[in-house]
Amino acid sequence: MAEPHTPAPVLVAVDGPIATVTLNRPAVRNAIDDATRAALVEALAEVGRDTEVRVVILTGAGTAFCAGGDIRAMEQRLAAPPGEVAIRGWQRQHGTYALTAGLHRLDQVTIAAVNGPAAGLGMDLALACDFIVADPAASFVASFVLRGLIPDGGSMYHLPRRVGPQRAKELLLSGRRVQAAEALEIGLVDLLSAPGAVLGHAVEYAGRFTARSRPALMLAKSIINRSFESSLDQIASLGSQAQAICYTTDEHRNSVRSFLDQRGGAAAGGAPTGSTHPPPVPPRE
C-alpha cells in the first residue's frame, strides 16, 4: 500500500511581480517545526532570487497565521540530556535567526497577510515583514514568556520600532494577547482588511509597489533598514552610492524620457506648439 502523501509545509505561488508564500500546516495552526523552518528559509531564498518579483506576501493556510514553535517538538527536545539540549538549542537559534533575518533582508517588499492568530515565532515572522495587513480576527501574542523563554525571532528588535520601547516591553514581558483592532491602534499593524479578505487586501496593497523600479525599491529598503543604527552622515553616504546606481538604470532613463515626451517638445528645450508658457521643469531628484 502506498504511503499517504504529506503536504509540503510551505507553498510558493508566483503571479507576475507578486510571490505568495504560505505556511501550510493548518492542522497544527501552522506551527513551525525544524522541517517547516528549513522549508520556509528555502522558499524565501527562492523568491528572493526571482528578479521579476517585486513583492512577497507571507500568509498562513486555514484559520491561523502561525502558532509559533511546535510545542510537541519542544517536548521531544527536552527529553535529551541537558548538555545536548543546550547545544542543540544554540544551533537551532542560528536557524531561527537565518529565517527571520532573511525575511527582513529580502530585497523585495514584504507584506504579512495575517489571517488569524500570530503567536511567538509567528508574531516574529509578521514583524520581520515591511508591512502587516491583518484580518479583524487576527491576534498577536509574544508567548515566549509563557513558556519561560525570551523572544528569539527578532521581536525584541522589530517591536520597539513599531510601537515604542515601553509598549514593546509591556507586550513582550507580559505575554498579553493583542486583538487586531488594538494592534492597528498602537501601530503594530498597518491595515485591517474586511473579514476573510486579508490575502486579497494584501495583494491590492502590493500593487503600490509592483510597478516601481526594482533597484530603487531594494536599495531604498536596505538603507531604511539601517536608519535606526546609523548616523545621518552614514545614511547620506549610503544614499549617495545607491543613487549613483539608480542613475544608470533603464527605469530612471525611461522615466525621464517619458516625463519630457508627455509635455511635447520639452525634451528639445522648447515649449509645446501653440503654448506661450516656458518648458516645464522636471521634478528635482
Phi, psi and chi 1 to 4 in degrees:
 res  aa     phi    psi   chi1   chi2   chi3   chi4
   1 MET       -  133.4  178.6 -179.0  -64.1      -
   2 ALA   -68.8  142.8      -      -      -      -
   3 GLU   -71.1  144.3  -65.9 -175.8    1.5      -
   4 PRO   -62.6  143.2   20.7  -31.6      -      -
   5 HIS   -73.5  131.5  173.4   68.4      -      -
   6 THR   -95.4  119.4  -58.7      -      -      -
   7 PRO   -60.7  148.3  -20.5   32.3      -      -
   8 ALA   -62.5  137.0      -      -      -      -
   9 PRO   -71.6  -17.0   26.8  -34.8      -      -
  10 VAL  -137.9  132.6  176.5      -      -      -
  11 LEU  -113.6  144.6  -56.3  176.2      -      -
  12 VAL  -126.1  128.1  177.3      -      -      -
  13 ALA  -130.3  127.3      -      -      -      -
  14 VAL  -113.4  125.1  178.0      -      -      -
  15 ASP  -126.2   93.4 -176.3    7.3      -      -
  16 GLY    61.9 -121.8      -      -      -      -
  17 PRO   -85.2    2.8   31.2  -35.1      -      -
  18 ILE  -117.7  126.6  -59.7  174.5      -      -
  19 ALA  -110.8  132.3      -      -      -      -
  20 THR  -111.6  122.7  -58.8      -      -      -
  21 VAL  -108.9  122.0  177.7      -      -      -
  22 THR  -118.7  123.7  -56.1      -      -      -
  23 LEU   -69.4  126.5  -63.8  168.6      -      -
  24 ASN  -124.1   54.6 -171.5   40.4      -      -
  25 ARG  -129.2   60.8  -58.0 -177.7   73.7 -151.6
  26 PRO   -61.1  -27.5   22.3  -34.2      -      -
  27 ALA   -63.5  -26.6      -      -      -      -
  28 VAL  -117.7   28.1  -68.7      -      -      -
  29 ARG    56.0   36.0  -62.6  162.1   65.4   82.7
  30 ASN    59.6   34.7  -58.8  -44.9      -      -
  31 ALA   -62.8  148.9      -      -      -      -
  32 ILE   -98.2  111.9  -54.6  -68.9      -      -
  33 ASP  -103.3 -177.5   59.9    5.5      -      -
  34 ASP   -61.0  -40.4  -71.1  -13.2      -      -
  35 ALA   -66.4  -40.8      -      -      -      -
  36 THR   -67.6  -39.7  -55.7      -      -      -
  37 ARG   -59.5  -46.8 -179.4 -173.6  -68.9  104.1
  38 ALA   -64.4  -40.9      -      -      -      -
  39 ALA   -65.9  -37.1      -      -      -      -
  40 LEU   -70.3  -39.8 -173.8   52.2      -      -
  41 VAL   -58.4  -44.5  168.0      -      -      -
  42 GLU   -67.8  -40.3  177.0   53.6   36.2      -
  43 ALA   -62.3  -42.7      -      -      -      -
  44 LEU   -67.1  -37.6  -66.0  173.1      -      -
  45 ALA   -64.5  -38.3      -      -      -      -
  46 GLU   -62.3  -50.0  175.8 -173.3  -24.2      -
  47 VAL   -70.8  -28.7  -63.4      -      -      -
  48 GLY   -64.6  -27.8      -      -      -      -
  49 ARG   -83.1  -12.0  -69.1 -171.2  -67.1  -95.1
  50 ASP   -81.0  108.5 -168.8  -29.9      -      -
  51 THR   -73.7   -9.6   58.0      -      -      -
  52 GLU   -88.2  -17.0  -60.7  -57.5  -45.3      -
  53 VAL   -83.1  127.8  170.8      -      -      -
  54 ARG  -103.8  -28.9  -63.3  -70.2 -171.1  -85.1
  55 VAL  -134.7  137.7 -179.7      -      -      -
  56 VAL  -117.4  124.3  177.2      -      -      -
  57 ILE  -105.8  129.7  -62.7  173.4      -      -
  58 LEU  -110.6  127.2  177.9   64.8      -      -
  59 THR  -145.5 -179.7 -166.7      -      -      -
  60 GLY  -124.3  148.4      -      -      -      -
  61 ALA   -79.4  149.1      -      -      -      -
  62 GLY    80.9 -145.1      -      -      -      -
  63 THR   -99.6   -1.4   59.0      -      -      -
  64 ALA  -123.2  148.9      -      -      -      -
  65 PHE   -76.7  -59.9  176.9   72.7      -      -
  66 CYS  -167.8  126.3  175.9      -      -      -
  67 ALA   -82.0    2.5      -      -      -      -
  68 GLY    95.0 -153.2      -      -      -      -
  69 GLY   -68.4  146.7      -      -      -      -
  70 ASP   -72.2  113.8 -167.3  -45.7      -      -
  71 ILE   -64.0  -35.3  -58.5  -63.0      -      -
  72 ARG   -62.5  -38.8  -67.1 -174.8 -176.2  -81.8
  73 ALA   -66.3  -35.3      -      -      -      -
  74 MET   -62.0  -42.6  -66.9 -179.0 -170.0      -
  75 GLU   -61.2  -41.6 -177.9 -178.1   28.7      -
  76 GLN   -65.2  -38.2  -66.9  170.3   -0.3      -
  77 ARG   -63.6  -38.7  -68.4 -160.2  -61.4  -92.1
  78 LEU   -72.3  -11.2  -67.1  175.9      -      -
  79 ALA   -75.2  -15.4      -      -      -      -
  80 ALA   -79.0  163.1      -      -      -      -
  81 PRO   -58.6  148.1  -23.0   32.9      -      -
  82 PRO   -51.8  -43.6  -28.1   35.8      -      -
  83 GLY   -62.1  -37.9      -      -      -      -
  84 GLU   -70.7  -37.6 -168.7  171.6  -27.6      -
  85 VAL   -58.0  -42.3  170.1      -      -      -
  86 ALA   -65.2  -49.2      -      -      -      -
  87 ILE   -69.9  -37.6 -168.4   63.5      -      -
  88 ARG   -66.7  -36.7  -73.1 -174.7  178.9  179.9
  89 GLY   -64.6  -40.9      -      -      -      -
  90 TRP   -61.2  -42.7 -179.5   75.2      -      -
  91 GLN   -66.0  -39.7  -67.8  170.1  -26.6      -
  92 ARG   -65.5  -33.2 -171.7  169.4  -69.8  103.6
  93 GLN   -62.7  -34.2  -70.7  -52.6  -59.8      -
  94 HIS   -62.4  -39.6  -75.0  -76.0      -      -
  95 GLY   -67.0  -40.0      -      -      -      -
  96 THR   -64.9  -42.5  -61.3      -      -      -
  97 TYR   -63.7  -41.9  176.1   75.9      -      -
  98 ALA   -59.7  -35.8      -      -      -      -
  99 LEU   -69.6  -58.3  170.0   57.1      -      -
 100 THR   -73.1  -36.6   55.9      -      -      -
 101 ALA   -68.5  -37.8      -      -      -      -
 102 GLY   -62.5  -40.1      -      -      -      -
 103 LEU   -64.8  -45.5  174.8   58.5      -      -
 104 HIS   -60.4  -35.4  174.8   62.2      -      -
 105 ARG   -95.0    3.1  -68.2  170.3  179.9  164.5
 106 LEU   -52.5  141.2  -87.1 -176.9      -      -
 107 ASP   -63.5  -35.4  -71.5  -21.7      -      -
 108 GLN   -75.0  158.9  -65.8   94.2  -22.3      -
 109 VAL   -66.2  136.3  174.6      -      -      -
 110 THR  -118.5  138.4   53.1      -      -      -
 111 ILE  -130.3  125.6  -58.5  172.4      -      -
 112 ALA   -88.8  120.7      -      -      -      -
 113 ALA   -99.8   92.6      -      -      -      -
 114 VAL   -87.6  103.4 -178.1      -      -      -
 115 ASN   -89.8   -7.2   51.9  -55.6      -      -
 116 GLY  -170.0 -154.8      -      -      -      -
 117 PRO   -58.3  138.0  -25.9   35.7      -      -
 118 ALA  -125.2  107.3      -      -      -      -
 119 ALA  -120.6  145.0      -      -      -      -
 120 GLY    53.9 -121.0      -      -      -      -
 121 LEU   -60.9  -27.5 -177.2   54.2      -      -
 122 GLY   -63.7  -41.9      -      -      -      -
 123 MET   -65.0  -39.4  179.2  172.7  166.0      -
 124 ASP   -59.0  -42.8  -72.7  -23.1      -      -
 125 LEU   -62.2  -43.1  -70.9  171.6      -      -
 126 ALA   -63.1  -43.8      -      -      -      -
 127 LEU   -67.0  -25.1  -71.8  168.8      -      -
 128 ALA   -73.7  -14.0      -      -      -      -
 129 CYS   -81.8  159.4  -67.7      -      -      -
 130 ASP   -68.6  -37.3  -61.2  -43.4      -      -
 131 PHE  -136.3  151.6  -56.7  100.6      -      -
 132 ILE  -125.9  120.2  -58.4  176.1      -      -
 133 VAL  -109.3  129.0 -179.7      -      -      -
 134 ALA  -124.8  142.7      -      -      -      -
 135 ASP   -72.4  150.0 -173.0  -83.4      -      -
 136 PRO   -57.4  -22.1  -26.9   35.3      -      -
 137 ALA   -85.7   -1.8      -      -      -      -
 138 ALA   -71.8  155.7      -      -      -      -
 139 SER  -149.1  161.2   62.1      -      -      -
 140 PHE  -134.3  133.0  -58.8   82.4      -      -
 141 VAL  -147.8  128.0   56.0      -      -      -
 142 ALA   -85.9   84.2      -      -      -      -
 143 SER   -81.3    3.1   53.0      -      -      -
 144 PHE   -56.7  -47.8  -57.4   93.6      -      -
 145 VAL   -62.1  -25.8   69.5      -      -      -
 146 LEU   -70.8  -16.6  -54.0  179.4      -      -
 147 ARG  -107.7   11.1  -53.1  -79.9  176.1 -101.3
 148 GLY    73.3   27.9      -      -      -      -
 149 LEU  -124.3  169.7  -59.1  171.1      -      -
 150 ILE  -104.3  156.8   67.8  167.2      -      -
 151 PRO   -60.5  129.2  -23.7   35.1      -      -
 152 ASP  -125.3    7.6   61.8   -0.5      -      -
 153 GLY  -113.0   17.3      -      -      -      -
 154 GLY   108.6   -6.0      -      -      -      -
 155 SER   -68.5  -25.5   55.0      -      -      -
 156 MET   -68.5  -19.2  -70.3 -165.9  -70.4      -
 157 TYR   -91.9  -50.1  177.0   89.7      -      -
 158 HIS   -78.4  -39.9  -63.9  -64.2      -      -
 159 LEU   -64.5  -43.4 -170.6   59.1      -      -
 160 PRO   -59.7  -29.2  -23.9   35.0      -      -
 161 ARG   -73.6  -22.0  -75.0  160.9  172.1   73.9
 162 ARG   -92.1  -43.1  -84.6 -168.7  166.1  -93.3
 163 VAL  -119.6    0.1  -56.6      -      -      -
 164 GLY    91.0  154.3      -      -      -      -
 165 PRO   -65.9  -37.8   19.5  -30.8      -      -
 166 GLN   -67.7  -46.4  -70.2  -53.9  116.9      -
 167 ARG   -67.0  -36.5 -165.3 -178.6  -61.7  -85.8
 168 ALA   -61.7  -42.4      -      -      -      -
 169 LYS   -59.4  -44.9  -73.5  178.2 -176.6  178.0
 170 GLU   -59.8  -43.4 -172.6  -95.0  -38.7      -
 171 LEU   -73.5  -41.0  -64.8  178.0      -      -
 172 LEU   -76.0  -31.8  -64.2  175.6      -      -
 173 LEU   -89.7  -19.3  -58.5 -176.9      -      -
 174 SER   -98.2  -26.4   70.8      -      -      -
 175 GLY    71.0   24.4      -      -      -      -
 176 ARG   -73.9  137.9  178.9  173.5   69.7   85.2
 177 ARG   -81.7  134.6 -175.6  174.6  -63.6  -85.9
 178 VAL  -111.2  121.9  177.1      -      -      -
 179 GLN   -78.9  164.4  -58.2  -61.9  -30.3      -
 180 ALA   -57.7  -42.2      -      -      -      -
 181 ALA   -62.8  -43.6      -      -      -      -
 182 GLU   -67.9  -37.6 -178.2 -173.5   -3.4      -
 183 ALA   -59.4  -39.3      -      -      -      -
 184 LEU   -67.0  -42.7  178.3   66.2      -      -
 185 GLU   -62.3  -38.6 -180.0 -177.7   -9.0      -
 186 ILE   -92.2   -1.4   65.5  176.3      -      -
 187 GLY    89.2    9.7      -      -      -      -
 188 LEU   -69.5  -33.6 -159.7  161.2      -      -
 189 VAL  -120.3  163.1  -53.0      -      -      -
 190 ASP   -98.1  -34.9  -58.5  -64.9      -      -
 191 LEU  -146.7  148.1  -67.0  168.6      -      -
 192 LEU  -107.2  139.3  -68.5 -173.0      -      -
 193 SER   -93.8  175.3   71.7      -      -      -
 194 ALA   -69.6  155.3      -      -      -      -
 195 PRO   -55.0  129.1  -26.4   35.5      -      -
 196 GLY    75.4    8.3      -      -      -      -
 197 ALA  -121.9   23.1      -      -      -      -
 198 VAL   -66.4  -38.4   68.3      -      -      -
 199 LEU   -66.9  -43.4 -175.7   55.7      -      -
 200 GLY   -62.0  -38.1      -      -      -      -
 201 HIS   -67.1  -38.6 -161.6  136.7      -      -
 202 ALA   -65.1  -40.4      -      -      -      -
 203 VAL   -63.0  -42.5  170.7      -      -      -
 204 GLU   -62.2  -43.2  179.9 -177.6  -12.5      -
 205 TYR   -63.9  -36.0 -169.3   72.4      -      -
 206 ALA   -61.0  -26.1      -      -      -      -
 207 GLY   -60.5  -18.9      -      -      -      -
 208 ARG   -66.8  -19.9  -57.0 -177.1 -177.1 -163.6
 209 PHE  -117.2  -17.2  -45.8  104.9      -      -
 210 THR   -66.2  -26.6   51.9      -      -      -
 211 ALA   -94.5    3.5      -      -      -      -
 212 ARG   -85.1  159.0  -58.8  -64.0  175.8 -106.2
 213 SER   -60.7  126.7  161.6      -      -      -
 214 ARG   -61.6  -46.8 -179.3  171.8 -177.9  -95.3
 215 PRO   -59.9  -40.4  -25.4   35.9      -      -
 216 ALA   -64.5  -42.8      -      -      -      -
 217 LEU   -61.7  -51.4  -74.4  176.3      -      -
 218 MET   -68.7  -38.1   60.4 -171.6  -70.6      -
 219 LEU   -70.5  -43.6  -69.4  167.6      -      -
 220 ALA   -64.0  -42.9      -      -      -      -
 221 LYS   -61.2  -43.6  173.2  179.9  170.9  174.8
 222 SER   -63.5  -33.4   69.6      -      -      -
 223 ILE   -77.1  -43.3  -64.2  171.1      -      -
 224 ILE   -58.8  -37.7  -66.4  169.1      -      -
 225 ASN   -60.4  -21.4  -80.3   -8.6      -      -
 226 ARG  -100.7   -0.6  -55.5 -178.8 -166.8 -177.2
 227 SER   -65.2  -31.4   60.0      -      -      -
 228 PHE   -76.7  -19.6  -83.2   70.4      -      -
 229 GLU  -105.7    2.3  -65.6   77.8   34.4      -
 230 SER  -120.6  156.2  -55.9      -      -      -
 231 SER   -82.3  167.1   68.0      -      -      -
 232 LEU   -57.7  -42.6  174.8   59.8      -      -
 233 ASP   -63.1  -40.3  -73.7  -13.1      -      -
 234 GLN   -65.4  -42.8  -70.9  170.6  -37.8      -
 235 ILE   -65.2  -40.5  -67.0  -62.9      -      -
 236 ALA   -62.9  -39.6      -      -      -      -
 237 SER   -64.6  -46.2  177.0      -      -      -
 238 LEU   -62.0  -40.1  -68.1  169.8      -      -
 239 GLY   -64.2  -38.7      -      -      -      -
 240 SER   -63.1  -43.0  -63.3      -      -      -
 241 GLN   -64.5  -42.8  -62.8  169.5   46.1      -
 242 ALA   -65.7  -40.8      -      -      -      -
 243 GLN   -65.1  -36.4 -166.9   73.8  -54.3      -
 244 ALA   -59.8  -38.0      -      -      -      -
 245 ILE   -67.1  -44.4  -64.8  171.4      -      -
 246 CYS   -60.9  -34.5  -71.3      -      -      -
 247 TYR   -57.7  -27.8  -77.0  146.9      -      -
 248 THR   -88.6   -5.6   70.1      -      -      -
 249 THR   -82.1  152.4   63.0      -      -      -
 250 ASP   -62.0  -34.5  -70.3  -21.1      -      -
 251 GLU   -60.9  -42.5  -71.0   89.4  -13.9      -
 252 HIS   -67.2  -47.2  171.7   63.6      -      -
 253 ARG   -60.4  -46.4  -66.0  171.3 -176.3  -90.5
 254 ASN   -66.1  -34.8  -67.3  -21.8      -      -
 255 SER   -65.5  -43.9  173.9      -      -      -
 256 VAL   -63.7  -45.8  171.2      -      -      -
 257 ARG   -62.3  -41.4  -71.2  171.1 -178.9  150.7
 258 SER   -64.9  -40.8  176.4      -      -      -
 259 PHE   -59.6  -45.8  177.2   88.2      -      -
 260 LEU   -71.5  -40.4  -63.7  174.9      -      -
 261 ASP   -62.8  -34.6  -71.1  -13.8      -      -
 262 GLN   -67.4  -16.7  -72.7  174.0    7.4      -
 263 ARG  -105.1   17.4  -77.4  148.2 -178.7   79.5
 264 GLY    48.8   94.3      -      -      -      -
 265 GLY    90.6   -8.3      -      -      -      -
 266 ALA   -65.2  -29.3      -      -      -      -
 267 ALA   -64.1  -27.2      -      -      -      -
 268 ALA   -90.4   -0.9      -      -      -      -
 269 GLY    93.3   -0.1      -      -      -      -
 270 GLY  -106.9  162.8      -      -      -      -
 271 ALA   -78.1  154.7      -      -      -      -
 272 PRO   -56.9  149.2  -22.7   32.7      -      -
 273 THR   -55.2  132.4  -56.9      -      -      -
 274 GLY    83.1   -0.4      -      -      -      -
 275 SER   -97.9  141.9  172.3      -      -      -
 276 THR  -102.8    5.7   59.3      -      -      -
 277 HIS   -94.4  152.6  -61.6  -71.0      -      -
 278 PRO   -67.9  161.5   25.8  -34.6      -      -
 279 PRO   -58.3  144.1  -17.3   28.7      -      -
 280 PRO   -64.8  149.2   26.3  -34.5      -      -
 281 VAL   -93.8  124.4  179.0      -      -      -
 282 PRO   -59.1  152.7  -20.9   32.7      -      -
 283 PRO   -62.1  147.7   23.0  -33.1      -      -
 284 ARG   -65.2  145.6  -65.2 -178.8   64.7 -177.5
 285 GLU   -85.6      -  -61.5  171.4  -11.5      -
